[in-house]
Amino acid sequence: MTVFKSVLLVLTLITANAAFGHAVVTHNSLKLKPVPVNLASEVELSFNSKVELDLSEVFLVSAGDKMQTITATPGEKPGQVLLHLPALEPGEYAIKLKIFAADGHLSEDLLRFFVKSTK
Ligand SMILES: [Cu+2]
């Protein structure tokens, strides 16, 4: 009976941990590497868990709340995602993320950034 109880306890703990599997951005290359002007580029994101890219949606939001879908591909490491940005004029933008974690939970996030002319 004691063994059975401890097995149950371990199972409960594992399930409780899995509930924290929501995909949260832990690394974001926008902070380190500015998005270039008028040149297609990539943004690298890392999540704290595996993400289901087939179910996830990523949008580029530009002035006037215009949204366009952007392509997201898996990176080399687990939880890593590459976003493929089109060539952008200087301005204020945001990346809207609707990301499904491997546990099926949806998280939404908005990453704001500027494209600045260096001249
Ligand atoms: Cu979750």
Residues whose N, C-alpha, C, O or C-beta is under 5 A from the ligand:
A	BS01	CU	A18 A19 F20 G21 H22 D103 H105
